[in-house]
Amino acid sequence: MIQVQNIHKYFGNLHVLKGVSFNLEKGKILSIVGRSGAGKTTLLQIIGTLLRPDQGKVIIDDVDVLKLNGNKLANFRNQKIGFVFQFHHLLPEFTALENVCIPGFIAKRKETEVIARAKELLEILGLVDRMHHKPSELSGGEQQRVAVARAFINNPSIILADEPSGNLDSANKQELHRLFLKLRDQFNQTFIIVTHDEQLANLSDQIIHIKDGEIIP
């Protein structure tokens, strides 16, 4: 389902990624682990089409995404890729429900369909009683679950998560880890997760270790 082929990325004279390649099947969880500065987040941003490599290919659902430009790229990202970040990036003026709906509205889907799907996701994630609360009224764990629901609203092919449990306490970390497994099993969802958390990495179907921009055994 996902093919990452010979990815190279430079920032000036700094060679950040040095020929990274891997494949990932649908319905699997892949963790990318390594020290800070190893190139993990850069790789995730390239897979998510937020950053272009200097060399290589990224193929998702048989689409060579690096050949897409402009509206085609934006539409592909909106419809095929869900993002979960360490910092939730929820819009403070909107409720949990409204935050979840935003990518669906951007995709120009029917309002009633988007709202119904958002409510369904919030119920699955145990937030049915919190959907009309704004982010400032939610705990860190609740905010992260809202961010996960938002990532799922357009039924994407892949969820990309960058240190998703980095700002959570131990109890909420474990809850988030169980949630990813539940969503993988329930929706046959594919995840790529950048993490320092060994417990989360060990729950994954596949782990790659990156050091100095290269995958190591």
C-alpha positions as a printed NumPy array, in Angstrom:
array([[  0.   ,   0.   ,   0.   ],
       [  2.854,   2.397,   0.854],
       [  6.212,   2.354,  -0.873],
       [  9.   ,   4.696,   0.175],
       [ 11.867,   4.458,  -2.296],
       [ 15.392,   5.848,  -1.93 ],
       [ 14.451,   9.093,  -0.186],
       [ 17.196,  11.714,   0.059],
       [ 16.747,  15.131,   1.639],
       [ 19.218,  17.982,   2.065],
       [ 18.893,  21.184,   4.058],
       [ 21.71 ,  23.238,   2.615],
       [ 24.827,  21.087,   2.927],
       [ 23.247,  18.877,   5.588],
       [ 22.284,  15.457,   4.198],
       [ 19.322,  14.654,   6.483],
       [ 17.945,  11.515,   4.771],
       [ 20.311,   9.177,   2.937],
       [ 18.431,   6.736,   0.752],
       [ 15.582,   5.635,   3.021],
       [ 13.374,   2.84 ,   1.62 ],
       [ 10.636,   0.633,   3.074],
       [  7.226,  -0.869,   2.249],
       [  4.163,  -1.033,   4.476],
       [  1.048,  -3.153,   4.003],
       [ -2.494,  -1.893,   4.572],
       [ -3.816,  -2.319,   8.104],
       [ -0.378,  -2.323,   9.722],
       [  1.196,  -0.043,  12.321],
       [  4.762,   1.077,  11.608],
       [  6.849,   2.914,  14.194],
       [  9.845,   5.026,  13.209],
       [ 12.272,   5.354,  16.111],
       [ 15.601,   7.072,  16.595],
       [ 17.289,   9.91 ,  18.428],
       [ 16.37 ,  13.557,  17.926],
       [ 17.909,  14.843,  14.716],
       [ 17.97 ,  11.421,  13.058],
       [ 15.541,  12.538,  10.319],
       [ 12.328,  10.889,  11.589],
       [ 10.034,  13.907,  11.377],
       [ 11.502,  14.975,   8.035],
       [ 10.702,  11.516,   6.665],
       [  7.155,  11.676,   8.038],
       [  6.614,  15.105,   6.464],
       [  7.803,  13.782,   3.096],
       [  5.455,  10.786,   3.301],
       [  2.667,  13.212,   4.213],
       [  3.446,  15.421,   1.185],
       [  4.222,  18.388,   3.432],
       [  7.844,  18.397,   2.283],
       [  9.454,  17.349,  -0.984],
       [ 12.598,  15.203,  -1.067],
       [ 15.559,  15.929,  -3.295],
       [ 15.424,  12.375,  -4.606],
       [ 13.156,   9.343,  -4.34 ],
       [  9.53 ,   8.259,  -4.595],
       [  6.552,   7.922,  -2.257],
       [  3.719,   5.76 ,  -3.584],
       [  0.43 ,   5.577,  -1.668],
       [ -2.473,   3.531,  -3.036],
       [ -0.633,   3.219,  -6.363],
       [ -0.287,   7.009,  -6.677],
       [  3.184,   8.546,  -7.038],
       [  2.352,  11.43 ,  -4.722],
       [  5.474,  13.452,  -5.479],
       [  4.224,  13.951,  -9.034],
       [  1.113,  15.75 ,  -7.772],
       [  1.01 ,  19.538,  -7.602],
       [ -1.319,  22.319,  -6.564],
       [ -4.956,  21.39 ,  -6.027],
       [ -4.388,  17.74 ,  -6.909],
       [ -1.805,  17.439,  -4.142],
       [ -3.944,  19.339,  -1.635],
       [ -6.972,  17.176,  -2.425],
       [ -4.955,  13.962,  -2.149],
       [ -3.548,  15.043,   1.231],
       [ -6.973,  16.051,   2.522],
       [ -8.701,  12.855,   1.442],
       [ -5.99 ,  10.192,   1.795],
       [ -3.824,  11.264,   4.736],
       [ -4.766,  11.978,   8.346],
       [ -2.326,  13.765,  10.657],
       [ -1.93 ,  13.508,  14.43 ],
       [  0.723,  15.745,  15.97 ],
       [  2.342,  15.991,  19.395],
       [  0.686,  19.386,  19.789],
       [ -2.959,  18.919,  18.977],
       [ -3.384,  22.029,  16.787],
       [ -7.071,  22.265,  17.665],
       [ -8.66 ,  25.618,  16.858],
       [ -9.505,  27.174,  20.23 ],
       [-12.631,  29.039,  19.086],
       [-14.36 ,  25.86 ,  17.884],
       [-15.883,  22.963,  19.805],
       [-14.539,  19.419,  19.663],
       [-17.248,  18.516,  17.148],
       [-16.482,  21.516,  14.948],
       [-12.737,  20.809,  15.038],
       [-13.335,  17.245,  13.896],
       [-15.595,  18.405,  11.055],
       [-13.187,  20.933,   9.515],
       [-11.273,  18.58 ,   7.15 ],
       [-14.608,  17.168,   5.97 ],
       [-15.892,  20.63 ,   5.14 ],
       [-12.631,  21.462,   3.348],
       [-13.231,  18.327,   1.237],
       [-16.653,  19.805,   0.351],
       [-18.56 ,  16.796,   1.631],
       [-22.208,  17.155,   2.646],
       [-22.547,  18.918,   5.991],
       [-25.013,  16.377,   7.385],
       [-22.735,  13.494,   6.375],
       [-19.655,  15.114,   7.946],
       [-21.416,  15.936,  11.217],
       [-22.853,  12.43 ,  11.483],
       [-19.421,  10.887,  10.904],
       [-17.793,  13.255,  13.422],
       [-20.326,  12.323,  16.084],
       [-19.782,   8.63 ,  15.361],
       [-16.016,   9.002,  15.764],
       [-16.317,  11.015,  18.96 ],
       [-18.604,   8.343,  20.371],
       [-16.113,   5.597,  19.441],
       [-13.392,   7.617,  21.185],
       [-15.439,   8.103,  24.348],
       [-16.071,  11.823,  23.836],
       [-19.795,  11.89 ,  23.195],
       [-20.337,  13.997,  26.335],
       [-17.527,  16.395,  25.446],
       [-18.26 ,  17.142,  21.789],
       [-19.658,  20.605,  22.473],
       [-16.729,  21.651,  24.684],
       [-13.924,  23.856,  23.409],
       [-10.288,  22.703,  23.653],
       [ -9.613,  24.806,  26.76 ],
       [-12.324,  22.803,  28.538],
       [-10.774,  19.439,  27.655],
       [ -7.915,  17.519,  29.259],
       [ -4.737,  16.794,  27.32 ],
       [ -5.862,  13.236,  26.676],
       [ -9.274,  14.392,  25.489],
       [ -7.714,  16.958,  23.158],
       [ -5.5  ,  14.269,  21.644],
       [ -8.514,  12.006,  21.068],
       [-10.287,  14.894,  19.315],
       [ -7.2  ,  15.257,  17.114],
       [ -7.365,  11.526,  16.319],
       [-11.06 ,  11.829,  15.389],
       [-10.233,  14.785,  13.134],
       [ -7.546,  12.691,  11.413],
       [-10.166,  10.003,  10.663],
       [-13.007,  12.227,   9.439],
       [-12.281,  11.743,   5.703],
       [-11.618,   7.996,   6.048],
       [ -7.973,   8.4  ,   4.973],
       [ -5.79 ,   5.609,   3.645],
       [ -3.069,   6.364,   6.171],
       [ -2.671,   8.056,   9.537],
       [  0.652,   9.807,  10.17 ],
       [  1.419,  10.548,  13.823],
       [  4.397,  12.589,  15.039],
       [  5.175,  11.88 ,  18.712],
       [  1.424,  11.583,  19.428],
       [  1.933,  10.646,  23.088],
       [  4.801,  13.073,  23.697],
       [  2.781,  15.482,  25.847],
       [  0.633,  12.914,  27.665],
       [  1.017,  11.42 ,  31.12 ],
       [  1.472,   7.656,  31.555],
       [ -2.241,   6.851,  31.866],
       [ -3.189,   8.863,  28.78 ],
       [ -0.25 ,   7.406,  26.834],
       [ -1.506,   3.885,  27.483],
       [ -5.031,   4.931,  26.524],
       [ -3.8  ,   6.428,  23.245],
       [ -1.798,   3.302,  22.46 ],
       [ -4.851,   1.098,  23.028],
       [ -6.875,   3.485,  20.878],
       [ -4.517,   3.118,  17.911],
       [ -4.744,  -0.662,  18.145],
       [ -8.534,  -0.48 ,  18.387],
       [ -8.792,   1.782,  15.334],
       [ -6.389,  -0.408,  13.39 ],
       [ -8.511,  -3.473,  14.161],
       [-11.884,  -1.761,  13.642],
       [-11.131,   0.126,  10.423],
       [ -8.139,  -1.841,   9.065],
       [ -6.338,   1.494,   9.354],
       [ -2.679,   1.966,   8.447],
       [ -0.466,   4.007,  10.774],
       [  3.042,   5.422,  10.54 ],
       [  4.127,   6.756,  13.912],
       [  7.263,   8.669,  14.854],
       [  7.885,   7.986,  18.516],
       [ 10.441,   7.869,  21.311],
       [  8.04 ,   5.724,  23.32 ],
       [  9.341,   2.156,  23.432],
       [  6.007,   0.813,  24.704],
       [  4.165,   2.226,  21.676],
       [  6.871,   1.061,  19.28 ],
       [  6.728,  -2.463,  20.68 ],
       [  2.974,  -2.617,  19.989],
       [  3.621,  -1.95 ,  16.306],
       [  3.6  ,  -4.525,  13.53 ],
       [  6.798,  -3.124,  12.084],
       [  9.621,  -0.955,  13.471],
       [ 12.334,   0.889,  11.579],
       [ 15.271,   2.486,  13.351],
       [ 16.819,   5.605,  11.834],
       [ 20.29 ,   6.86 ,  12.7  ],
       [ 21.961,   9.763,  10.948],
       [ 19.409,   9.667,   8.14 ],
       [ 19.671,   5.951,   7.381],
       [ 17.692,   2.871,   8.363],
       [ 19.803,   0.615,  10.549],
       [ 19.227,  -3.092,  11.408]])
